[in-house]
Amino acid sequence: MAVVSILTVSLLFGGMALYTFGFAPFIFASLPMAMAGKVLRQAFPYYYLFIIITATIAMAGLWPIDRLGAALLATTAGMAIFARQILMPIVNFFKDRNEVRNFNRVHLLSVMLNTAQLAAVATVLVRMA
């Protein structure tokens, strides 16, 4: 079970890092701003679903051998559920209404959550090394 957990946590970290530092910047660099925003708006629900599923699988495998690591993964999944179901609709609401100040605030919160999730997953990965 430990090998499956290591691979799953690695997949989670790699997927999150690739989306955050590769896919999103590439989309913004390759497409006009309005189109890039639309593409990312469609991609984010899948990104969060990936985190929810992968973190949950990794957490279940890790629970018997590292309760703290499992708790960090459960928190990561919980934050992804919050971001997908609550925060992203708020971000989209403010974006659609061109409420720049409110959009910037909730977008910053989403960036901070994503950073915390990446840090949590990295911590689990380092603990497993």
C-alpha positions in Angstrom: 0.0 0.0 0.0 2.9 2.4 0.7 4.1 2.2 -3.0 0.6 3.1 -4.2 0.4 6.0 -1.8 3.8 7.3 -2.9 2.8 7.1 -6.6 -0.6 8.7 -5.9 0.9 11.6 -3.9 3.5 12.0 -6.6 0.8 12.1 -9.3 -1.1 14.7 -7.2 1.9 16.9 -6.7 3.0 16.7 -10.3 -0.5 17.3 -11.6 -1.0 20.3 -9.4 2.4 21.7 -10.3 1.9 21.2 -14.0 -1.5 22.9 -14.0 -0.3 25.8 -11.8 3.1 26.5 -13.4 2.7 25.0 -16.9 -0.8 24.8 -18.2 -2.3 28.0 -16.9 0.6 30.2 -17.9 0.8 28.5 -21.3 -2.9 29.2 -21.9 -2.5 32.9 -21.0 0.6 33.2 -23.1 -1.0 31.4 -26.1 -4.5 32.8 -26.3 -6.1 36.2 -26.2 -7.0 37.2 -22.6 -10.7 36.7 -23.0 -10.4 33.3 -24.5 -7.7 32.2 -22.0 -10.1 33.1 -19.2 -12.9 31.1 -20.8 -10.6 28.0 -21.3 -9.4 28.1 -17.7 -12.9 28.6 -16.4 -13.9 25.4 -18.1 -10.7 23.6 -16.9 -10.9 24.5 -13.2 -13.7 22.1 -12.3 -11.7 19.2 -13.7 -8.6 20.4 -11.9 -10.3 20.5 -8.6 -12.0 17.1 -9.3 -8.5 15.7 -10.0 -7.3 17.0 -6.6 -10.4 15.7 -4.7 -10.1 12.2 -6.2 -6.4 11.8 -6.1 -6.0 13.3 -2.6 -8.7 11.0 -1.3 -7.2 7.9 -2.8 -3.7 8.8 -1.4 -5.2 9.7 2.0 -6.9 6.3 2.2 -3.7 4.5 1.4 -1.6 6.6 3.7 -3.9 6.5 6.8 -2.5 3.2 8.2 1.1 4.4 8.0 1.1 8.2 8.4 -1.9 9.8 10.0 -0.5 13.3 9.8 0.2 12.9 6.1 -3.3 11.5 5.6 -4.8 14.4 7.5 -2.9 16.9 5.2 -4.3 15.1 2.2 -7.8 15.1 3.6 -7.4 18.9 4.2 -6.2 19.3 0.6 -9.3 17.4 -0.7 -11.6 19.5 1.6 -10.1 22.7 0.3 -10.6 21.5 -3.3 -14.2 20.8 -2.6 -14.6 24.3 -1.1 -12.8 25.9 -4.0 -14.8 23.9 -6.7 -18.2 24.2 -5.1 -18.2 27.6 -3.4 -15.2 29.7 -4.2 -15.1 29.3 -8.0 -18.8 30.3 -8.5 -18.0 33.4 -6.4 -14.9 34.2 -8.5 -17.0 33.7 -11.7 -19.8 35.9 -10.4 -17.5 38.8 -9.8 -15.7 38.3 -13.1 -19.0 38.2 -15.0 -20.1 41.5 -13.4 -16.7 43.1 -13.9 -16.4 43.8 -10.2 -12.6 44.0 -10.4 -11.9 44.8 -6.7 -14.1 41.9 -5.4 -12.8 39.6 -8.2 -9.2 40.4 -7.2 -9.9 39.6 -3.5 -11.5 36.2 -4.1 -9.0 35.3 -6.8 -6.2 36.0 -4.4 -7.9 33.7 -1.9 -8.1 31.0 -4.5 -4.4 31.4 -5.3 -3.5 31.3 -1.6 -5.6 28.1 -1.2 -3.9 26.5 -4.2 -0.5 27.4 -2.7 -1.4 26.0 0.6 -2.6 22.8 -1.1 0.7 22.5 -3.0 2.6 23.0 0.2 0.6 20.4 2.0 1.1 17.8 -0.7 4.8 18.6 -1.0 5.1 18.1 2.8 3.4 14.7 2.5 5.7 13.8 -0.3 8.8 14.8 1.6 7.6 12.9 4.7 7.3 9.8 2.5 10.8 10.1 1.0 
